[in-house]
Amino acid sequence: MKNHKCRNIIGPQVRKLRYAKGWSQEKFADELQMHGLNVRRCGVIRIESQEMWVGDFEMLIIAEVLGVDVQELFPRFSRREPLYSSIKRILSGQVKTLMSPDAILAAETERLTASLKEIP
């Protein structure tokens, strides 16, 4: 299997919702086009396989076409762990800058302290 970067986190839910409507990828692409989103079957495949980045306005159209709220496109996250941890796990380390709030604060404090030391 080809290793690829995850460019969206809504793909698996889009696939499930499309399938629940009994639509083929071609039918879904047709519906998206009728709502103003210029996408073909290959684009639907890339969205569902998480290979294609999906913008906010595209999510709005996808949700409208599927007849769901936008939040239903996103995976359910466990409330037992911080959101950044869930996203980091989903992305499997692909995002190097995703840090815990404590780590961000510590890094920023260190950066500011270093810059203050440079002031004469």
C-alpha positions in Angstrom: 0.0 0.0 0.0 1.2 3.5 -0.9 2.2 5.6 2.1 0.6 9.1 1.8 0.2 12.2 3.9 -3.1 12.7 5.6 -4.5 15.9 4.2 -7.9 15.8 5.8 -9.6 14.0 8.7 -13.1 13.9 7.3 -12.6 11.4 4.6 -13.6 8.2 6.4 -16.8 9.9 7.7 -17.6 11.2 4.2 -17.3 7.7 2.9 -19.6 6.3 5.6 -22.2 9.0 5.1 -22.1 8.6 1.3 -22.4 4.9 1.6 -25.4 5.2 4.0 -27.2 7.2 1.3 -26.6 4.4 -1.2 -24.6 6.7 -3.5 -21.7 5.7 -5.7 -18.7 7.9 -5.8 -19.9 9.1 -9.2 -23.4 10.0 -8.0 -21.8 11.8 -5.0 -19.5 13.8 -7.4 -22.6 14.7 -9.5 -24.4 16.0 -6.4 -21.4 18.0 -5.3 -21.2 19.5 -8.8 -24.9 20.5 -8.7 -24.1 22.4 -5.5 -21.2 24.2 -7.0 -18.2 22.1 -6.0 -16.1 21.2 -9.1 -15.1 17.7 -8.3 -15.2 14.4 -10.2 -15.1 10.8 -9.0 -11.3 10.8 -8.7 -11.7 13.9 -6.3 -14.2 12.0 -4.2 -11.8 9.1 -4.0 -9.0 11.4 -2.9 -11.2 13.1 -0.3 -12.4 9.7 1.1 -8.8 8.3 1.2 -7.6 11.5 3.0 -5.2 12.3 0.1 -6.9 15.6 -0.8 -7.0 18.8 1.3 -10.6 20.0 1.9 -11.3 23.6 2.6 -13.9 25.0 4.9 -16.3 26.1 2.2 -15.9 22.6 0.6 -16.8 21.0 3.9 -20.0 23.2 4.0 -21.0 22.0 0.6 -20.2 18.3 1.4 -22.3 18.5 4.6 -25.1 20.2 2.7 -25.1 17.5 0.0 -25.0 14.7 2.6 -27.7 16.4 4.6 -25.7 16.5 7.9 -24.2 19.2 10.1 -20.6 20.0 9.4 -19.5 18.6 12.8 -20.8 15.1 11.7 -18.0 15.1 9.1 -15.4 15.0 11.8 -14.3 11.9 13.7 -15.5 11.5 17.3 -12.7 12.3 19.7 -12.3 10.9 23.1 -13.0 13.3 25.9 -10.4 11.3 28.0 -7.5 12.8 26.2 -6.7 16.3 25.0 -7.8 17.2 21.5 -4.2 17.8 20.3 -3.3 14.3 21.4 -6.2 12.8 19.4 -5.3 14.8 16.3 -1.6 13.9 16.6 -2.5 10.2 16.9 -4.8 10.4 13.8 -2.0 12.2 11.8 0.6 9.6 13.0 3.3 12.2 13.6 2.9 13.9 10.2 2.5 17.3 11.9 5.7 18.2 13.6 4.4 21.5 15.1 1.4 20.0 16.9 2.4 20.4 20.6 0.7 20.3 23.9 -0.2 23.7 25.4 2.4 23.2 28.1 5.1 22.5 25.5 4.1 25.6 23.5 4.3 27.8 26.7 7.7 26.4 27.6 9.1 26.9 24.1 7.7 30.4 23.9 9.1 31.2 27.4 12.5 29.9 26.4 12.4 32.0 23.2 11.5 35.2 25.0 14.0 34.6 27.7 16.8 34.2 25.1 15.7 37.3 23.3 15.7 39.3 26.5 19.3 38.2 27.2 20.3 39.7 23.9 19.1 43.2 24.9 22.0 45.3 26.2 
